[in-house]
Amino acid sequence: MAKLQEKVAVVTGGTTGIGFATAKRFVAEGAYVFITGRRQKELDEAVKAIGGNVAGVRGDVSKLPDLDRLYETVKAKGKIDVLVANAGVGEFAPLATLTEEHFDKLFDLNVKGTLFTVQKALPLMNDGGSIILIGSVASVKGTASFGTYGATKAAVRNLVRTWTVELKDRRIRSNGRCTTTGSHCEDPSHHTDGTHGRTGRSRQGSGIPRLRRFQLCDGHRAVRRWRPRSSLISGRRGADPPASRFARGPVRRSDW
Ligand SMILES: NC(=O)c1ccc[n+]([C@@H]2O[C@H](COP(=O)([O-])OP(=O)(O)OC[C@H]3O[C@@H](n4cnc5c(N)ncnc54)[C@H](OP(=O)(O)O)[C@@H]3O)[C@@H](O)[C@H]2O)c1
């Protein structure tokens, strides 16, 4: 039986990149998936590409009325089993010249958007459900001009740990996912705002662009992380602070 049979999942930022790959994989594993994004055309294309058992809800996760609208739509389908708060953006800006606009953009989306995406989902989440946040090794690594982004992901890292403890009575697991590669495709259909500048490289001899490789990889890992028998279940070992290996935040080799 497919791992996510009859489960309902929400993946924010599900039109491109990691979110799209995750949504596609979840559907392949039997879930009904809601994806979000701000651009209707990309949303329609993603829904079409995934094929079935998927619905697109347009909205900006940093705007609370849009989140309310998202969950009103989800409610019609039922409860949420898996929530992937994936929508996020990276942007380089040196400390000496970065602007308030840059700061607000990154914190509004990566921190405020992530927090309220989860808060507003809670009434709809099944006990024993799973929350997956997309973190980054930038949360612990110092990279020139990447401080604001790193700080947003450090905040996400703490939210994962905090919610693991806070939601354990409902057996809702909270896990953070750090991607395994920092290669970014220049294809505008893969990346929003042109913020990821580097070209994906092929792994030697494989013929598979690295971007595709990690997208598939992320989808697989997100599915694995959902499994109820997972050792990542919060409070499984009765620990407080959390026992989850991922709540402690594994650092994988990645650029950001
Ligand atoms: N790519 C990497 O190597 C990498 C590494 C570490 C961590 N991450 C994290 O992984 C997550 C996904 O990254 P990605 O590279 O896959 O991103 P991406 O390809 O640029 O896709 C971003 C997705 O989020 C949506 N989005 C952007 N702003 C939004 C908003 N305000 N409200 C709702 N949806 C919004 C986009 O659609 P619209 O533009 O239509 O809204 C799109 O669906 C992010 O949290 C990122 O920080 C990525």
The ligand as a Tripos MOL2 file, in Angstrom:
@<TRIPOS>MOLECULE
LIG
   48    52     1     0     0
SMALL
NO_CHARGES

@<TRIPOS>ATOM
      1 N1         17.0180   25.6690   -3.4790 N.am      1 LIG1
      2 C1         17.8940   25.3610   -2.5270 C.2       1 LIG1
      3 O1         19.0400   24.9330   -2.7740 O.2       1 LIG1
      4 C2         17.5000   25.4970   -1.0930 C.ar      1 LIG1
      5 C3         18.4400   25.2200   -0.0920 C.ar      1 LIG1
      6 C4         18.0680   25.3060    1.2460 C.ar      1 LIG1
      7 C5         16.7920   25.6530    1.5850 C.ar      1 LIG1
      8 N2         15.9010   25.9460    0.5930 N.ar      1 LIG1
      9 C6         14.5490   26.3070    1.0240 C.3       1 LIG1
     10 O2         13.6440   25.4460    0.3760 O.3       1 LIG1
     11 C7         12.4220   26.1220    0.1530 C.3       1 LIG1
     12 C8         12.0370   26.0330   -1.3230 C.3       1 LIG1
     13 O3         13.1120   26.5020   -2.0960 O.3       1 LIG1
     14 P1         13.1350   26.3160   -3.6840 P.3       1 LIG1
     15 O4         14.5200   26.6180   -4.1270 O.co2     1 LIG1
     16 O5         12.5270   25.0250   -4.0460 O.co2     1 LIG1
     17 O6         12.1750   27.5340   -4.0970 O.3       1 LIG1
     18 P2         11.5870   27.9800   -5.5180 P.3       1 LIG1
     19 O7         11.8870   26.9930   -6.5850 O.co2     1 LIG1
     20 O8         11.9700   29.4100   -5.7260 O.co2     1 LIG1
     21 O9         10.0110   27.8950   -5.2280 O.3       1 LIG1
     22 C9          9.4350   28.7200   -4.2880 C.3       1 LIG1
     23 C10         7.9740   28.3740   -4.1930 C.3       1 LIG1
     24 O10         7.3960   29.1850   -3.1820 O.3       1 LIG1
     25 C11         6.3770   29.9890   -3.7570 C.3       1 LIG1
     26 N3          6.3860   31.2580   -3.0670 N.ar      1 LIG1
     27 C12         7.3290   32.2180   -3.0630 C.ar      1 LIG1
     28 N4          6.9530   33.2420   -2.2940 N.ar      1 LIG1
     29 C13         5.7320   32.8970   -1.7970 C.ar      1 LIG1
     30 C14         4.8090   33.5420   -0.9400 C.ar      1 LIG1
     31 N5          5.0680   34.7550   -0.4150 N.pl3     1 LIG1
     32 N6          3.6660   32.9110   -0.6380 N.ar      1 LIG1
     33 C15         3.3760   31.6870   -1.1470 C.ar      1 LIG1
     34 N7          4.2120   31.0400   -1.9610 N.ar      1 LIG1
     35 C16         5.3680   31.6450   -2.2810 C.ar      1 LIG1
     36 C17         6.7200   30.0820   -5.2430 C.3       1 LIG1
     37 O11         5.6120   30.3770   -6.0540 O.3       1 LIG1
     38 P3          5.1880   31.9200   -6.3640 P.3       1 LIG1
     39 O12         6.4350   32.6520   -6.7200 O.co2     1 LIG1
     40 O13         4.2040   31.8120   -7.4840 O.co2     1 LIG1
     41 O14         4.5530   32.4430   -5.1210 O.co2     1 LIG1
     42 C18         7.2100   28.6630   -5.4710 C.3       1 LIG1
     43 O15         6.1270   27.7990   -5.5810 O.3       1 LIG1
     44 C19        12.6260   27.5440    0.6530 C.3       1 LIG1
     45 O16        12.1420   27.6220    1.9730 O.3       1 LIG1
     46 C20        14.1310   27.7060    0.6280 C.3       1 LIG1
     47 O17        14.5740   28.6720    1.5460 O.3       1 LIG1
     48 C21        16.2100   25.8750   -0.7260 C.ar      1 LIG1
@<TRIPOS>BOND
     1     1     2 1
     2     2     3 2
     3     2     4 1
     4     4     5 ar
     5     4    48 ar
     6     5     6 ar
     7     6     7 ar
     8     7     8 ar
     9     8     9 1
    10     8    48 ar
    11     9    10 1
    12     9    46 1
    13    10    11 1
    14    11    12 1
    15    11    44 1
    16    12    13 1
    17    13    14 1
    18    14    15 2
    19    14    16 1
    20    14    17 1
    21    17    18 1
    22    18    19 2
    23    18    20 1
    24    18    21 1
    25    21    22 1
    26    22    23 1
    27    23    24 1
    28    23    42 1
    29    24    25 1
    30    25    26 1
    31    25    36 1
    32    26    27 ar
    33    26    35 ar
    34    27    28 ar
    35    28    29 ar
    36    29    30 ar
    37    29    35 ar
    38    30    31 1
    39    30    32 ar
    40    32    33 ar
    41    33    34 ar
    42    34    35 ar
    43    36    37 1
    44    36    42 1
    45    37    38 1
    46    38    39 2
    47    38    40 1
    48    38    41 1
    49    42    43 1
    50    44    45 1
    51    44    46 1
    52    46    47 1
@<TRIPOS>SUBSTRUCTURE
     1 LIG1         1 GROUP 0 **** ****
